[in-house]
Structures are given as C-alpha cells and as structure tokens.
C-alpha cells in the first residue's frame, strides 16, 4: 500500500539512506543558522546569590577560567549539566573523559559536569 512497496529492497534502502542524509544536512544547516542568528547574552547585573557564586568560582579557579553560558543547555547524558543562558561557570577541563574537545567539564558553583564547548564564551 505504500508508494515504494513494489521497489526492490536495495533500491528502497538507497532511497531511505539518501533521504536520511538529506534530512541530516538540512538539520545541520538549521542548527548553524540558529546558532548564528541567536544573539549573545547581554551582560546583566547579577543578583546577590549569583554574585556570591561567581566570587566563589573566581577564588577557587581564577578569573581566566570563567565562562558564560550563551544559550540554554539541556543535559542529555549522564554527567551532563542543565544550565540557563547567562549562567557563569568555571572551566575545569577543555575535554571530556573520551578526549572529545567539544564537551568541557565545568564547575557551576556546586554541580560539576559536562557542557557543549560551543555554548560557552569567556566571561
């Protein structure tokens, strides 16, 4: 009953693979466009609790290790952090446990975990 139901199996799988590759390319293009169009966070005054957290991170790790989250992060794996845009974190390692440099280990002023490096900018 499907339009491709009478197609030979190798041709069907080639068509499926081509469709998935095209969809993947469209998704990558969309993600790149979204990251380009999304504005960087505007520096806002910190509330007293956030200011204390930043001061604590500076005293533990130094000012050159502080980064600001540029867009919301939803942790999807074990040890991933969920952070809000604008939060301040301290860089602990610029690589994950498997040597992946696109995921960094950070201290969020309490919880520690991994975040995408592309969603952090120096504070």
MMTF fields as JSON, N, C-alpha, C and O atoms, coordinates in Angstrom:
{
  "mmtfVersion": "1.0.0",
  "mmtfProducer": "UNKNOWN",
  "numBonds": 491,
  "numAtoms": 492,
  "numGroups": 123,
  "numChains": 1,
  "numModels": 1,
  "chainsPerModel": [1],
  "groupsPerChain": [123],
  "chainIdList": ["A"],
  "bondAtomList": [4, 2, 8, 6, 12, 10, 16, 14, 20, 18, 24, 22, 28, 26, 32, 30, 36, 34, 40, 38, 44, 42, 48, 46, 52, 50, 56, 54, 60, 58, 64, 62, 68, 66, 72, 70, 76, 74, 80, 78, 84, 82, 88, 86, 92, 90, 96, 94, 100, 98, 104, 102, 108, 106, 112, 110, 116, 114, 120, 118, 124, 122, 128, 126, 132, 130, 136, 134, 140, 138, 144, 142, 148, 146, 152, 150, 156, 154, 160, 158, 164, 162, 168, 166, 172, 170, 176, 174, 180, 178, 184, 182, 188, 186, 192, 190, 196, 194, 200, 198, 204, 202, 208, 206, 212, 210, 216, 214, 220, 218, 224, 222, 228, 226, 232, 230, 236, 234, 240, 238, 244, 242, 248, 246, 252, 250, 256, 254, 260, 258, 264, 262, 268, 266, 272, 270, 276, 274, 280, 278, 284, 282, 288, 286, 292, 290, 296, 294, 300, 298, 304, 302, 308, 306, 312, 310, 316, 314, 320, 318, 324, 322, 328, 326, 332, 330, 336, 334, 340, 338, 344, 342, 348, 346, 352, 350, 356, 354, 360, 358, 364, 362, 368, 366, 372, 370, 376, 374, 380, 378, 384, 382, 388, 386, 392, 390, 396, 394, 400, 398, 404, 402, 408, 406, 412, 410, 416, 414, 420, 418, 424, 422, 428, 426, 432, 430, 436, 434, 440, 438, 444, 442, 448, 446, 452, 450, 456, 454, 460, 458, 464, 462, 468, 466, 472, 470, 476, 474, 480, 478, 484, 482, 488, 486],
  "bondOrderList": [1, 1, 1, 1, 1, 1, 1, 1, 1, 1, 1, 1, 1, 1, 1, 1, 1, 1, 1, 1, 1, 1, 1, 1, 1, 1, 1, 1, 1, 1, 1, 1, 1, 1, 1, 1, 1, 1, 1, 1, 1, 1, 1, 1, 1, 1, 1, 1, 1, 1, 1, 1, 1, 1, 1, 1, 1, 1, 1, 1, 1, 1, 1, 1, 1, 1, 1, 1, 1, 1, 1, 1, 1, 1, 1, 1, 1, 1, 1, 1, 1, 1, 1, 1, 1, 1, 1, 1, 1, 1, 1, 1, 1, 1, 1, 1, 1, 1, 1, 1, 1, 1, 1, 1, 1, 1, 1, 1, 1, 1, 1, 1, 1, 1, 1, 1, 1, 1, 1, 1, 1, 1],
  "groupList": [{"groupName": "UNK", "atomNameList": ["N", "CA", "C", "O"], "elementList": ["N", "C", "C", "O"], "formalChargeList": [0, 0, 0, 0], "bondAtomList": [1, 0, 2, 1, 3, 2], "bondOrderList": [1, 1, 2], "singleLetterCode": "X", "chemCompType": "L-PEPTIDE LINKING"}],
  "groupTypeList": [0, 0, 0, 0, 0, 0, 0, 0, 0, 0, 0, 0, 0, 0, 0, 0, 0, 0, 0, 0, 0, 0, 0, 0, 0, 0, 0, 0, 0, 0, 0, 0, 0, 0, 0, 0, 0, 0, 0, 0, 0, 0, 0, 0, 0, 0, 0, 0, 0, 0, 0, 0, 0, 0, 0, 0, 0, 0, 0, 0, 0, 0, 0, 0, 0, 0, 0, 0, 0, 0, 0, 0, 0, 0, 0, 0, 0, 0, 0, 0, 0, 0, 0, 0, 0, 0, 0, 0, 0, 0, 0, 0, 0, 0, 0, 0, 0, 0, 0, 0, 0, 0, 0, 0, 0, 0, 0, 0, 0, 0, 0, 0, 0, 0, 0, 0, 0, 0, 0, 0, 0, 0, 0],
  "groupIdList": [1, 2, 3, 4, 5, 6, 7, 8, 9, 10, 11, 12, 13, 14, 15, 16, 17, 18, 19, 20, 21, 22, 23, 24, 25, 26, 27, 28, 29, 30, 31, 32, 33, 34, 35, 36, 37, 38, 39, 40, 41, 42, 43, 44, 45, 46, 47, 48, 49, 50, 51, 52, 53, 54, 55, 56, 57, 58, 59, 60, 61, 62, 63, 64, 65, 66, 67, 68, 69, 70, 71, 72, 73, 74, 75, 76, 77, 78, 79, 80, 81, 82, 83, 84, 85, 86, 87, 88, 89, 90, 91, 92, 93, 94, 95, 96, 97, 98, 99, 100, 101, 102, 103, 104, 105, 106, 107, 108, 109, 110, 111, 112, 113, 114, 115, 116, 117, 118, 119, 120, 121, 122, 123],
  "secStructList": [7, 7, 6, 6, 6, 6, 1, 7, 2, 2, 2, 2, 2, 2, 2, 2, 2, 2, 2, 2, 2, 2, 2, 2, 2, 2, 2, 2, 2, 2, 2, 2, 2, 2, 2, 2, 2, 1, 7, 7, 7, 7, 7, 7, 7, 7, 7, 2, 2, 2, 2, 2, 2, 2, 2, 2, 2, 2, 2, 2, 2, 7, 4, 4, 4, 3, 3, 3, 3, 1, 1, 7, 5, 7, 7, 7, 1, 6, 6, 5, 7, 7, 5, 7, 6, 6, 7, 3, 3, 3, 3, 3, 3, 1, 1, 7, 6, 6, 1, 7, 6, 6, 3, 3, 3, 3, 3, 7, 1, 1, 7, 3, 3, 3, 3, 3, 4, 4, 4, 3, 3, 3, 7],
  "xCoordList": [0.805, 0.0, 0.852, 0.364, 2.122, 2.992, 3.484, 3.597, 3.779, 4.203, 5.481, 5.679, 6.343, 7.606, 7.542, 8.579, 6.353, 6.192, 6.612, 6.913, 6.64, 6.983, 8.431, 8.872, 9.162, 10.553, 11.439, 11.195, 12.465, 13.395, 14.069, 14.344, 14.323, 14.845, 16.14, 16.221, 17.155, 18.368, 18.06, 18.638, 17.168, 16.8, 16.064, 16.272, 15.207, 14.468, 15.441, 15.307, 16.428, 17.375, 18.24, 18.582, 18.6, 19.354, 18.522, 19.041, 17.225, 16.345, 16.231, 16.289, 16.069, 15.969, 17.253, 17.207, 18.402, 19.69, 19.852, 20.306, 19.485, 19.572, 18.688, 19.089, 17.474, 16.542, 17.092, 17.002, 17.664, 18.232, 19.438, 19.597, 20.284, 21.434, 20.975, 21.531, 19.957, 19.435, 18.837, 19.055, 18.083, 17.484, 18.563, 18.447, 19.618, 20.721, 21.412, 21.751, 21.618, 22.252, 21.372, 21.875, 20.056, 19.136, 19.156, 19.119, 19.214, 19.253, 20.55, 20.519, 21.683, 22.956, 22.907, 23.363, 22.362, 22.237, 21.355, 21.682, 20.233, 19.334, 20.05, 19.942, 20.78, 21.478, 22.516, 22.635, 23.275, 24.275, 23.603, 24.079, 22.501, 21.778, 21.234, 21.322, 20.67, 20.109, 21.184, 20.968, 22.354, 23.441, 23.917, 24.284, 23.915, 24.362, 23.359, 23.745, 22.066, 21.008, 20.732, 20.355, 20.916, 20.629, 21.616, 22.826, 21.123, 22.037, 22.777, 22.276, 23.961, 24.727, 24.028, 23.316, 24.23, 23.562, 24.067, 25.247, 23.159, 23.506, 23.96, 23.323, 25.053, 25.531, 24.522, 24.196, 24.038, 23.052, 23.651, 24.513, 23.191, 23.699, 23.311, 22.208, 24.234, 23.982, 23.215, 23.43, 22.31, 21.641, 22.655, 23.672, 22.403, 23.404, 23.845, 25.03, 22.931, 23.301, 24.224, 25.214, 23.896, 24.721, 26.089, 27.109, 26.1, 27.37, 28.275, 29.481, 27.691, 28.469, 29.031, 30.174, 28.217, 28.663, 29.834, 30.807, 29.746, 30.827, 32.096, 33.186, 31.965, 33.133, 33.768, 34.993, 32.944, 33.453, 34.196, 35.259, 33.64, 34.3, 35.634, 36.616, 35.662, 36.903, 37.955, 39.114, 37.563, 38.547, 39.067, 40.232, 38.229, 38.657, 39.471, 40.464, 39.052, 39.612, 40.332, 41.057, 40.153, 40.779, 39.864, 39.022, 40.03, 39.123, 39.249, 38.295, 40.419, 40.615, 39.904, 39.866, 39.35, 38.65, 37.133, 36.418, 36.621, 35.176, 34.618, 35.184, 33.476, 32.765, 31.29, 30.762, 30.64, 29.207, 28.492, 28.961, 27.35, 26.537, 25.804, 25.115, 25.953, 25.376, 23.954, 23.231, 23.545, 22.161, 21.844, 22.744, 20.563, 20.155, 20.746, 20.82, 21.164, 21.75, 20.899, 20.676, 20.432, 19.681, 20.564, 20.794, 21.054, 21.908, 21.141, 20.031, 21.729, 21.026, 21.707, 21.093, 22.946, 23.68, 24.022, 23.897, 24.454, 24.951, 26.107, 26.914, 26.187, 27.224, 27.096, 27.941, 26.058, 25.807, 25.058, 24.24, 25.335, 24.627, 23.512, 23.595, 22.481, 21.432, 21.624, 21.527, 21.899, 22.204, 21.364, 20.915, 21.165, 20.397, 21.341, 22.471, 20.858, 21.598, 21.97, 21.136, 23.227, 23.697, 24.393, 25.077, 24.237, 24.9, 26.413, 26.931, 27.115, 28.573, 29.082, 28.588, 30.081, 30.694, 32.208, 32.72, 32.922, 34.378, 34.829, 34.338, 35.757, 36.287, 37.243, 38.182, 36.988, 37.883, 38.78, 39.986, 38.175, 38.939, 38.281, 37.055, 39.091, 38.543, 38.462, 38.724, 38.094, 37.969, 37.115, 37.125, 36.369, 35.616, 36.448, 37.611, 35.861, 36.609, 37.061, 37.951, 36.456, 36.832, 37.726, 37.998, 38.184, 39.073, 38.352, 38.984, 37.038, 36.236, 36.383, 36.002, 36.934, 37.16, 35.929, 35.973, 34.835, 33.619, 32.735, 31.707, 33.119, 32.413, 33.42, 34.451, 33.102, 34.012, 33.449, 32.237, 34.352, 33.988, 34.017, 35.027, 32.9, 32.807, 32.284, 31.649, 32.572, 32.043, 31.0, 31.313, 29.752, 28.667, 28.389, 27.281, 29.393, 29.209, 28.499, 27.733, 28.741, 28.098, 28.181, 29.08, 27.23, 27.327, 28.465, 28.764, 29.08, 30.113, 29.666, 29.076, 29.945, 29.557, 29.994, 30.74, 29.511, 29.922, 28.884, 27.679, 29.386, 28.527, 29.176, 30.388, 28.374, 28.951, 29.833, 29.4, 31.057, 32.005, 31.483, 31.765, 30.738, 30.232, 29.178, 28.815, 28.686, 27.685, 28.27, 27.543, 29.61, 30.291, 31.121, 31.694, 31.176, 32.057, 32.794, 32.253, 34.017, 34.752, 33.952, 33.315, 34.0, 33.229, 34.09, 33.638],
  "yCoordList": [-1.199, 0.0, 1.27, 2.344, 1.15, 2.324, 2.573, 1.627, 3.826, 4.134, 3.397, 3.13, 3.064, 2.407, 0.913, 0.252, 0.375, -1.024, -2.014, -3.163, -1.606, -2.525, -2.345, -2.994, -1.478, -1.193, -2.337, -2.873, -2.725, -3.749, -3.257, -2.067, -4.18, -3.839, -3.007, -2.018, -3.35, -2.499, -1.061, -0.115, -0.898, 0.454, 1.201, 2.398, 0.49, 1.1, 1.606, 2.738, 0.777, 1.181, 2.351, 3.221, 2.381, 3.526, 4.794, 5.852, 4.693, 5.849, 6.33, 7.53, 5.384, 5.738, 6.414, 7.438, 5.844, 6.418, 7.827, 8.729, 8.02, 9.338, 10.354, 11.496, 9.922, 10.803, 11.184, 12.342, 10.205, 10.486, 11.421, 12.314, 11.226, 12.115, 13.54, 14.505, 13.664, 14.991, 15.66, 16.849, 14.897, 15.443, 15.849, 16.885, 15.034, 15.368, 16.656, 17.489, 16.813, 18.036, 19.249, 20.306, 19.101, 20.211, 20.562, 21.737, 19.539, 19.79, 20.514, 21.451, 20.084, 20.765, 22.22, 23.106, 22.473, 23.846, 24.67, 25.811, 24.084, 24.784, 25.111, 26.23, 24.141, 24.368, 25.476, 26.326, 25.471, 26.519, 27.881, 28.866, 27.939, 29.2, 29.674, 30.859, 28.758, 29.103, 29.67, 30.686, 29.014, 29.498, 30.876, 31.705, 31.129, 32.415, 33.517, 34.637, 33.194, 34.194, 34.496, 35.618, 33.503, 33.703, 34.718, 34.507, 35.804, 36.827, 36.339, 35.508, 36.87, 36.567, 37.191, 38.186, 36.61, 37.173, 38.579, 38.889, 39.397, 40.752, 40.659, 39.992, 41.323, 41.31, 42.028, 43.195, 41.296, 41.857, 41.853, 41.032, 42.772, 42.755, 41.436, 40.923, 40.907, 39.639, 39.882, 40.88, 38.944, 39.045, 38.649, 38.035, 38.984, 38.731, 37.268, 37.006, 36.315, 34.897, 34.516, 33.809, 34.987, 34.692, 35.367, 34.8, 36.573, 37.281, 36.516, 36.412, 35.978, 35.173, 33.928, 33.538, 33.311, 32.116, 32.454, 31.703, 33.581, 33.995, 34.285, 33.881, 34.967, 35.256, 33.965, 33.86, 32.994, 31.7, 30.99, 30.41, 31.035, 30.403, 31.091, 30.429, 32.424, 33.166, 32.77, 32.548, 32.678, 32.351, 30.915, 30.651, 29.998, 28.601, 28.392, 27.665, 29.03, 28.687, 29.831, 29.59, 31.067, 32.223, 32.828, 32.135, 34.125, 34.826, 34.381, 34.504, 33.862, 33.465, 32.156, 31.772, 31.474, 30.197, 30.365, 29.383, 31.606, 31.814, 31.951, 32.621, 31.286, 31.325, 31.582, 31.247, 32.183, 32.438, 31.552, 31.372, 30.999, 30.147, 31.05, 31.987, 30.767, 31.633, 31.239, 32.051, 30.012, 29.595, 28.446, 27.756, 28.243, 27.191, 25.851, 25.523, 25.086, 23.763, 22.744, 22.868, 21.743, 20.645, 19.409, 18.822, 19.017, 17.838, 16.596, 16.362, 15.794, 14.615, 13.314, 12.251, 13.366, 12.158, 12.232, 13.285, 11.102, 11.112, 12.099, 12.196, 12.807, 13.793, 15.077, 15.962, 15.212, 16.474, 17.41, 16.963, 18.702, 19.696, 20.338, 20.435, 20.769, 21.587, 22.984, 23.196, 23.946, 25.314, 26.307, 26.026, 27.463, 28.532, 29.527, 29.73, 30.132, 31.176, 32.277, 32.721, 32.708, 33.77, 33.274, 34.051, 31.991, 31.467, 31.521, 31.446, 31.654, 31.695, 30.356, 29.838, 29.804, 28.534, 28.684, 29.611, 27.769, 27.756, 26.514, 25.411, 26.707, 25.608, 24.773, 25.296, 23.467, 22.549, 21.815, 21.69, 21.331, 20.657, 20.945, 20.922, 21.217, 21.511, 20.24, 20.266, 19.129, 17.837, 16.935, 17.084, 15.988, 15.057, 13.795, 13.732, 12.803, 11.598, 10.765, 9.925, 10.987, 10.228, 11.04, 10.621, 12.203, 13.029, 13.96, 14.572, 14.071, 14.923, 16.374, 16.715, 17.227, 18.629, 19.506, 20.7, 18.94, 19.745, 19.691, 20.366, 18.9, 18.855, 19.175, 18.515, 20.204, 20.627, 20.283, 20.276, 20.0, 19.774, 21.126, 21.829, 21.479, 22.776, 22.618, 21.623, 23.629, 23.757, 24.865, 26.007, 24.516, 25.5, 26.095, 26.558, 26.082, 26.644, 25.678, 26.092, 24.431, 23.356, 22.098, 21.277, 21.946, 20.771, 20.911, 22.002, 19.787, 19.745, 18.757, 17.722, 19.076, 18.178, 18.712, 19.687, 18.048, 18.382, 19.248, 19.093, 20.167, 21.032, 21.178, 21.009, 21.493, 21.727, 22.975, 24.041, 22.835, 23.959, 25.12, 26.279, 24.829, 25.87, 26.769, 27.797, 26.391, 27.21, 27.997, 28.463, 28.145, 28.916, 30.006, 29.813, 31.156, 32.233, 32.768, 32.747, 33.242, 33.785, 34.898, 35.716, 34.91, 35.907, 37.118, 38.079],
  "zCoordList": [0.0, 0.0, 0.0, -0.349, 0.389, 0.377, -1.048, -1.827, -1.405, -2.773, -3.182, -4.367, -2.229, -2.553, -2.244, -2.201, -2.029, -1.652, -2.718, -2.398, -3.975, -5.069, -5.517, -6.465, -4.849, -5.213, -4.724, -3.643, -5.492, -4.989, -3.695, -3.538, -2.796, -1.473, -1.516, -0.788, -2.326, -2.358, -2.791, -2.255, -3.741, -4.184, -3.084, -2.885, -2.376, -1.269, -0.204, 0.261, 0.192, 1.232, 0.764, 1.564, -0.538, -1.066, -0.966, -0.61, -1.282, -1.206, 0.254, 0.525, 1.183, 2.602, 3.068, 3.751, 2.7, 3.1, 2.533, 3.237, 1.268, 0.654, 1.357, 1.579, 1.706, 2.409, 3.783, 4.19, 4.502, 5.829, 5.727, 6.559, 4.719, 4.55, 4.243, 4.768, 3.391, 3.055, 4.293, 4.524, 5.087, 6.308, 7.302, 7.957, 7.417, 8.319, 7.907, 8.748, 6.595, 6.092, 6.376, 6.759, 6.19, 6.475, 7.955, 8.321, 8.808, 10.249, 10.64, 11.438, 10.084, 10.381, 9.931, 10.653, 8.747, 8.248, 9.179, 9.507, 9.601, 10.519, 11.831, 12.333, 12.388, 13.657, 13.521, 14.403, 12.41, 12.197, 12.071, 12.636, 11.334, 11.166, 12.502, 12.823, 13.288, 14.586, 15.498, 16.159, 15.539, 16.402, 15.948, 16.781, 14.643, 14.115, 14.432, 14.764, 14.328, 14.493, 15.962, 16.301, 16.842, 18.265, 18.837, 18.762, 19.4, 19.92, 21.165, 21.922, 21.354, 22.56, 23.757, 23.618, 24.927, 26.093, 26.404, 26.242, 26.845, 27.26, 28.711, 29.525, 29.027, 30.404, 31.281, 31.066, 32.277, 33.197, 34.595, 34.908, 35.429, 36.801, 37.475, 37.284, 38.261, 38.936, 40.23, 40.917, 40.553, 41.847, 42.921, 42.6, 44.177, 45.225, 45.319, 45.529, 45.169, 45.256, 44.099, 44.291, 42.908, 41.733, 41.87, 41.478, 42.425, 42.624, 43.594, 43.367, 44.679, 45.629, 44.943, 45.182, 44.092, 43.374, 42.458, 42.393, 41.748, 40.848, 41.647, 41.242, 42.756, 43.593, 44.103, 44.177, 44.453, 44.9, 43.764, 43.986, 42.55, 41.398, 41.093, 40.757, 41.212, 40.963, 41.991, 41.638, 43.259, 44.298, 44.138, 44.435, 43.68, 43.502, 42.232, 42.24, 41.138, 39.827, 39.124, 38.159, 39.58, 38.933, 37.88, 37.309, 37.623, 36.701, 35.249, 34.481, 34.862, 33.467, 33.118, 31.949, 34.099, 33.868, 33.805, 33.604, 33.974, 33.988, 32.581, 31.717, 32.387, 31.108, 31.375, 32.436, 30.388, 30.48, 29.467, 28.343, 29.879, 29.01, 28.011, 28.414, 26.703, 25.666, 25.272, 24.695, 25.572, 25.33, 26.265, 26.742, 26.525, 27.457, 27.047, 25.862, 28.042, 27.816, 28.565, 29.769, 27.839, 28.452, 28.432, 27.375, 29.587, 29.669, 29.26, 29.739, 28.372, 27.873, 28.267, 28.168, 28.707, 29.09, 30.573, 31.2, 31.125, 32.495, 32.582, 31.657, 33.648, 33.942, 33.132, 33.267, 32.285, 31.588, 32.528, 33.333, 32.427, 33.23, 32.418, 31.194, 33.106, 32.507, 33.071, 34.28, 32.174, 32.601, 31.814, 30.703, 32.408, 31.773, 31.108, 31.55, 30.054, 29.355, 30.349, 31.138, 30.3, 31.182, 32.433, 33.099, 32.775, 33.974, 33.805, 32.69, 34.934, 34.949, 35.476, 36.479, 34.779, 35.192, 35.128, 34.5, 35.779, 35.719, 34.949, 35.188, 34.036, 33.241, 34.086, 34.686, 34.123, 34.824, 33.828, 34.04, 32.732, 31.675, 30.336, 30.226, 29.315, 27.988, 27.133, 25.931, 27.783, 27.108, 28.005, 29.227, 27.389, 28.221, 28.466, 28.067, 29.114, 29.503, 28.314, 28.451, 27.141, 25.943, 25.013, 23.888, 25.48, 24.673, 23.709, 22.849, 23.846, 22.97, 23.427, 24.547, 22.564, 22.941, 22.73, 23.025, 22.226, 22.053, 23.298, 23.352, 24.293, 25.583, 26.679, 26.805, 27.474, 28.527, 29.901, 30.112, 30.821, 32.212, 32.924, 32.899, 33.556, 34.229, 35.651, 36.0, 36.454, 37.812, 37.748, 37.411, 38.078, 38.022, 39.401, 39.67, 40.268, 41.607, 42.527, 43.397, 42.347, 43.108, 42.272, 42.455, 41.342, 40.481, 39.469, 38.984, 39.173, 38.138, 37.078, 37.391, 35.826, 34.755, 33.41, 33.316, 32.366, 31.003, 30.305, 30.505, 29.479, 28.66, 27.279, 27.144, 26.251, 24.922, 24.946, 25.383, 24.477, 24.473, 23.634, 23.941, 22.598, 21.707, 22.346, 21.776, 23.52, 24.197, 25.356, 26.234, 25.355, 26.393, 25.737, 24.665, 26.402, 25.951, 27.18, 28.285, 26.992, 28.146, 28.822, 28.159, 30.154, 30.91, 31.161, 31.783]
}
